[in-house]
Amino acid sequence: MNIVAVVVTYNRLELLKRNIQCLRANRPLLTSILVVNNGSTDGTADWLRAQPDLTVITQPNVGGSGGFYTGIREARQAGADYIWCMDDDVFPRAHCLERLMDEAGREGVGILAPRRLLAGRIFTHDFRAYNLTNPFASMYVGKLSRMEVDAPIEIKGTAFEGPLISRKVVDAIGLPNRDLFIFCDDTDYCLRAVQAGFKLLYVPAALMDKEKFFSDDSWSERNRKKKWKRFYQVRNAAYLNHHYGRNWAVRHLRSFIGVLGYLVTAVLTCPFSKAWEWSDVGKLWRAYRDGVDERLGKKDWL
């Protein structure tokens, strides 16, 4: 069995070192480790050159989606039976891969998701169904964060933070949409897999730790640091709703309601906080319009 781990990294060398150490602990079941370096400038390239057991691809910063596009493509070309995808800020425990593979033989299962822990507590964005018809409700139905799950359970979506993807899925639906840059590329890929007839399985015995960010920041500082990502989040959510929505209201209204919340917050807090600026109002609207018009890619106006 050829199992290739694909790790996408950008300017987080210390996290990457810990991630690789954890992946090495999943050998010998894990066949090889492929690192996609999205043009890091923090010494990552020098460190990677000194790791003879890693396969490294260096490319410009094309975001997480572009990184997973390249990594999954290369792993498939290398003959991988399973591709284990993750960012550099998650850390699989020693038997994580083994627990995932324990469930890999179930009928129709194409993607297996681990249980992620943040500061020792269960952290999950995984969910059990898609809502593509009601514009006044979330696209994500049956969130596991609201459930107690002690055994493997079928889901419909997970994050690119440890999913084990069968080669059969890649052969059937192709590669992630690299034009999404960041955010929603994992949701898009899972939705395509579900539409192709594959099952996704959440495996709570497969444990993976996740780094905690911004824990000591104020609301204003935390939102200021994450602000540039919000534009991609707004745009890509609008893209998903427009591309997969089954009626006009989902394709247009749901995302309008979503961006309206950000617009109101920006307008009300601009005079009192550094979290948002007046120029962000136009950017948020442009992000929504780009999503509805399905204009993707990395944006130079951010």
C-alpha positions in Angstrom: 0.0 0.0 0.0 1.5 3.3 -1.1 0.4 6.1 1.2 1.8 9.6 0.6 1.4 12.5 3.0 1.0 15.9 1.4 1.9 18.9 3.5 1.4 22.5 2.3 3.5 25.1 4.1 4.2 28.9 4.0 6.4 30.8 6.4 5.7 28.6 9.5 9.0 26.7 9.8 8.7 25.8 13.5 5.2 24.4 13.0 6.4 22.5 9.9 9.2 20.9 11.9 6.7 19.6 14.5 4.3 18.4 11.7 7.1 16.4 10.0 8.2 14.9 13.3 4.7 13.7 13.9 4.4 12.3 10.4 7.6 10.4 10.8 6.1 8.7 13.8 3.4 7.3 11.5 5.9 5.2 9.6 6.3 2.5 8.4 2.6 2.6 7.4 3.2 6.0 5.8 5.3 5.4 2.6 6.5 8.9 1.9 6.2 12.6 2.8 5.7 15.3 0.1 6.1 18.9 1.2 4.8 21.7 -1.1 6.6 24.9 -0.1 4.6 27.9 -1.3 7.6 30.2 -1.6 8.4 30.5 2.1 11.0 33.2 3.0 11.6 32.2 6.7 14.4 29.6 6.2 11.9 26.8 5.3 13.7 26.1 2.0 17.1 25.7 3.7 15.7 23.3 6.3 13.9 21.2 3.8 17.0 20.8 1.7 18.6 19.2 4.8 15.9 16.5 5.1 16.8 13.6 2.8 13.7 11.6 3.6 11.3 14.3 2.2 10.2 15.0 -1.3 10.0 18.8 -1.7 8.2 20.9 -4.4 8.8 24.7 -4.2 6.4 27.0 -6.0 5.2 30.6 -5.7 2.6 31.3 -3.0 -0.6 30.1 -4.7 -2.5 29.6 -1.4 -3.6 26.4 0.2 -5.7 25.4 -2.8 -2.8 25.8 -5.2 -0.6 23.8 -2.8 -3.0 20.9 -2.5 -3.6 21.0 -6.3 0.2 20.5 -6.8 0.6 18.0 -4.0 -2.3 15.7 -4.8 -1.3 15.8 -8.5 2.3 14.8 -7.7 1.3 12.1 -5.2 -1.1 10.6 -7.8 1.6 10.6 -10.4 3.9 8.8 -7.9 1.4 6.0 -7.7 -0.2 6.8 -4.3 -3.1 4.5 -3.3 -4.0 7.0 -0.6 -3.1 10.7 -0.2 -3.0 12.2 3.4 -3.4 15.9 3.1 -2.7 18.6 5.7 -1.5 22.1 6.5 1.6 22.6 8.5 -0.3 23.6 11.7 -1.8 20.1 12.5 0.1 17.3 14.2 -1.0 13.7 13.8 -0.5 11.5 16.7 1.5 8.3 16.3 -1.3 5.9 15.4 -3.5 8.4 13.5 -2.9 7.0 10.1 -3.3 3.4 11.4 -6.7 4.3 12.9 -7.8 5.9 9.6 -6.7 2.9 7.6 -8.6 0.6 10.0 -11.8 2.0 8.4 -10.6 2.5 4.8 -12.0 -0.8 3.6 -15.7 0.2 4.2 -17.9 0.0 1.2 -17.9 3.2 -0.8 -15.7 5.3 1.5 -13.4 7.6 -0.4 -12.3 10.1 2.2 -11.6 9.5 5.9 -11.3 12.4 8.3 -9.4 12.4 11.7 -10.6 13.9 15.0 -8.7 17.2 15.6 -8.0 18.5 19.1 -7.3 22.2 19.9 -5.7 22.7 23.3 -6.9 19.3 24.2 -10.6 19.9 23.2 -12.4 18.5 20.2 -12.2 20.9 17.3 -14.3 20.3 14.2 -15.9 21.9 11.2 -17.1 18.6 9.9 -20.7 18.3 9.0 -23.3 15.7 7.8 -25.2 17.3 4.9 -25.4 20.2 2.4 -28.3 22.6 2.3 -28.5 23.8 -1.3 -32.1 25.0 -1.3 -32.8 27.2 1.7 -31.1 30.6 1.5 -31.9 31.6 5.1 -30.0 28.6 6.6 -26.3 27.6 6.5 -25.0 25.4 3.7 -23.6 23.2 6.4 -26.1 20.9 8.1 -25.5 18.6 11.0 -22.3 20.0 12.4 -20.4 17.5 14.5 -19.4 20.4 16.9 -22.9 20.1 18.2 -22.8 16.3 18.6 -21.2 13.7 20.7 -19.5 11.2 18.4 -17.7 8.2 19.8 -17.7 5.9 16.7 -17.0 6.4 13.0 -19.8 8.3 11.4 -20.6 9.3 7.8 -20.1 13.0 7.0 -20.4 15.2 3.9 -17.6 17.7 4.5 -14.3 18.1 6.3 -11.3 20.4 6.2 -7.9 19.9 4.5 -6.5 19.2 7.9 -5.8 15.5 7.8 -8.2 13.9 5.4 -7.0 10.6 3.9 -8.1 10.6 0.2 -8.4 7.4 -1.9 -6.8 7.5 -5.3 -10.2 6.4 -6.6 -11.6 9.8 -5.6 -8.8 11.7 -7.4 -9.3 9.6 -10.5 -13.0 10.3 -10.5 -13.2 14.0 -9.7 -9.7 15.4 -10.4 -7.8 17.9 -8.4 -8.8 20.7 -6.0 -9.9 24.0 -7.5 -6.6 25.9 -7.3 -8.3 29.2 -8.2 -10.0 29.4 -4.8 -6.6 30.3 -3.3 -7.7 29.9 0.4 -11.0 28.9 2.1 -13.7 26.6 0.8 -11.4 24.5 -1.4 -11.9 21.6 1.0 -15.7 22.1 1.0 -15.7 22.2 -2.8 -13.6 19.1 -3.1 -15.8 17.1 -0.6 -19.0 18.2 -2.3 -17.6 17.1 -5.7 -16.7 13.7 -4.1 -20.2 13.3 -2.6 -21.8 14.2 -5.9 -19.6 11.5 -7.5 -21.0 8.9 -5.1 -18.2 8.6 -2.6 -18.8 8.4 1.2 -16.8 10.4 3.7 -16.1 8.9 7.1 -15.2 10.7 10.4 -12.9 8.6 12.5 -12.8 9.8 16.2 -10.1 7.3 17.1 -7.7 8.9 14.6 -6.3 11.8 16.7 -4.6 14.9 15.4 -3.6 18.1 17.3 -4.1 21.6 15.9 -2.2 24.8 16.7 -4.1 27.5 18.5 -3.6 31.0 17.1 -4.5 34.6 18.3 -5.4 33.3 21.8 -4.0 36.4 23.5 -5.2 39.0 21.0 -8.0 41.4 21.5 -11.1 41.2 19.2 -9.8 44.2 17.2 -6.3 42.8 16.8 -7.4 39.3 16.0 -9.8 40.5 13.3 -7.3 42.9 11.9 -4.8 40.0 11.4 -7.4 37.8 9.8 -9.1 40.5 7.7 -7.4 39.8 4.4 -8.6 36.2 4.7 -12.2 37.3 5.2 -12.3 38.7 1.6 -11.5 35.2 0.2 -14.0 33.7 2.7 -16.7 36.0 1.4 -15.9 35.5 -2.2 -15.5 31.7 -2.1 -18.6 31.2 0.0 -20.5 33.2 -2.7 -18.9 31.1 -5.4 -20.0 27.8 -3.7 -23.6 29.1 -3.2 -23.7 30.3 -6.8 -22.1 27.3 -8.4 -24.0 24.6 -6.5 -27.2 26.3 -5.3 -30.3 24.8 -6.7 -32.4 28.0 -6.9 -31.9 31.7 -7.5 -32.2 32.6 -3.8 -29.3 30.3 -2.7 -27.2 31.4 -5.7 -27.5 35.1 -4.9 -29.4 35.9 -1.6 -27.6 33.6 0.8 -24.2 35.1 0.2 -25.7 38.6 0.2 -27.0 38.0 3.7 -23.6 36.7 4.7 -21.6 39.7 3.3 -24.2 42.1 4.8 -23.2 41.0 8.3 -19.5 41.9 7.5 -20.5 45.2 5.9 -22.6 46.3 8.9 -19.8 45.3 11.3 -17.2 47.2 9.3 -19.4 50.4 9.1 -20.2 50.3 12.8 -16.7 49.6 14.1 -14.6 51.7 11.7 -14.7 54.9 13.8 -13.7 53.0 17.0 -11.5 50.1 16.0 -8.5 49.2 13.7 -10.2 45.9 12.8 -11.9 47.5 9.7 -11.2 50.5 7.5 -13.6 52.4 5.3 -11.9 51.1 2.2 -12.8 47.6 3.3 -16.4 48.2 2.7 -15.8 48.4 -1.1 -13.5 45.3 -0.9 -16.1 43.2 0.8 -18.7 44.1 -1.8 -16.3 43.4 -4.6 -15.5 40.0 -3.0 -19.2 39.1 -3.0 -19.6 40.2 -6.6 -16.5 38.2 -7.7 -17.9 35.1 -6.0 -21.4 35.4 -7.6 -19.7 36.1 -11.0 -17.3 33.2 -10.3 -14.2 35.3 -10.8 -11.6 33.4 -8.8 -7.8 33.4 -8.4 -5.4 35.3 -6.2 -6.5 39.0 -6.0 -3.9 41.8 -6.3 -6.3 44.3 -4.8 -6.1 42.7 -1.3 
